[in-house]
Amino acid sequence: MDVTIVWSAATLALLLFGVAPSLFLAARGSNVQRLVGLQLLTGSGVMVLIGLSIIAGQSSYLIVPLALAALAATGTLVYTRLLKPGIDGQPTVEEE
């Protein structure tokens, strides 16, 4: 069996079973579910991009998933900062 076929199947499986549910979680649900969906999406996205670079046979394509992994941590910190109580106009416990 050719290595390219195996990596293509693995990348397709990641797209179906990793990216699709994470998009659903990121689009719908509570704030915590959106955060989990965002994390799952970035992890799945990094793995899909690595698989695509292996399929293409270009090691220079690995720069994109590396940058995505580095920026995903920063994006999560920003998103959790926005999750603080009272950000959506509802009063916090101290304001009541």
PyMOL commands that set and color helices and strands:
alter all, ss='L'
color gray80, all
select helices_A, chain A and resi 3-27+31-56+59-82
alter helices_A, ss='H'
color red, helices_A
deselect
rebuild
show_as cartoon
